[in-house]
Amino acid sequence: MILILAFLGTFGLLASAGVLLFYRDVVLERLSSVVAQRTGRTFRFLHPKATSLEQIVKPFQNVLPRSPQEVSVIQKRLIRAGYRQDSAVNLFYGAKVLVPLFLLVIATATGLYQTGGFFVYLTAAALGFLAPDYWLGNRITHRQRKLQLGLPEALDLMVICTEAGLGLDQTISRVAAETKVSQPEISDELNLFMLEQKAGRPRDEAFKKLADRADIDSVRALATTLIQADAFGTSISKTLRVYSDTLRTQRRQRAEEQAAKTTVKLVFPLVFFIFPSLFVVALGPAMITMFEGFEKYFN
């Protein structure tokens, strides 16, 4: 009973805080509209959604102990998933506290605790603690897949730009602008690469940072190829064209590999789903006839 009251009290506090924050946003929005009508200028009293979310998570973000090494690893994973804000780490650690509490409240409100008690609460807490890590891993995989699929298009544009006479920096800037709609992940990484160079970082280090953020073999190989071409003074257009052909060959080989694996993967559906139905259709009438024949001798 004490645990139930504690969970209900925690849920009530969180709900009250959320209602207060959202009601505050509504009031500020109304104030901004009134001031804009009277003065003719637009005022924004509202904070971004991320700020409101950070205010909700702020009391819980320091509950879990964390070392600088662990924070560095989590920050790298968040960057690879596309979240580069300073508040992303705090939101992640706050989610690792709030999600277990939310699942515990659901287990209590729905009555699931009556079936297992301690086991249900332990399972809910464990799933809630691991859910943010699983979600972050899924986001990293999704972003890496988008980068890998968009890389050939970016390489084709880079080849066209370099053969037209543009330098490497102008080529990357133009490709980032052209792929902003079709491949936003590639455009985001290239724009960040250009910003690092404008901030004074050497080109080879900027390429290494790009490969580290993407964490894909194809992007890492591209960065290494461009660093070597820039260091030895070879033709950038020829280097990009050769690497583009190599990347297409690798993609074709991966597709052929996946197609070759389908024969092995089809064994399990055939054995467990198709073969039993064939046995029923082929042997069913014969078995019925045999049972009818045996009934004459046993009756």
C-alpha positions, 0 to 999 in steps of 0.5 A: 500500500505504501508503494502504491501511494508513493507511485501515485504521489510521484505521478501526481507531482509530475502531472501537476508540474506538466500542467503548470508548465503548459498553462504558463506557455498558454498565458505567455502566448496570449500576452505576446499576442496582446502586446503585438496588437498594441505595439505593432511588434512581435514579442516571443515570451515562449521558450522552445519545446526543448527548454520546457522539456529540459525544465521537466527533466531537470530535477531527475537528471542528476539522480543517476551517478555518472562519470566523465568517461560515461558522459563522453561516451553518451555524448558521442552517441548522441552526436552520432544520432544527430543530437548536438545540443548541450541539453541532450545529455541531461535529457537522456539521463533524465529519461533513464529515471522518468521512463522507469517511474512511468512504467511503474505507475502504469504497472500499478494503475493497471493492476499488473503488480497483482500477477507478479508483484516484485517481478513485475516492478523489477521488469518494469524498472529494468525495461524503463532503464534500458529503453532510452539506450535502445531508442538511442541505438535505434536512432544511430542506426537509422541515421547511419543508414540514411548517410550510407544511402545518401552518400552515392548521390553526394559523391556524384554531385562532388564529381560533377562540381570538381570536374566543372572546376570548383575547389574541394571546399567550394564543392563540399559547400555546393553539395551541402546546399544541393542535398539539403532537401533530398539528403538532409543528413549528408547536408548536415554533416557537410555543413558542420564540416565547413563550419569547423574549417571556418572556425580554424580547424585543419582540413584533415582534422575536419575530415577525421571528425566527420568520419568519427561522427558518421562512424560508417566504413564508407564515410571513413574510407572517403575521408581517408581518401580525400586526406591522402589526395589533398596531401599528395596533390593528386586529382580530386575529381579522379579520386572521387570518381574512382571511389564512387565506382568502388562504392557502387561495386560494394553496394552491388556486392552487398545486394548480391550477398543479401539475395544469396542469403534468402535461400537459407532464410526461407528454410525456416518458413518452409519447414514450420509453415508450408511443409505442414500444410502440404502434408495435411493436403497430401496425406489427409485424404489417404489417412481418412480412407485408412481410418474408414477401412480400419473401422470395418475390421474393428467394429 
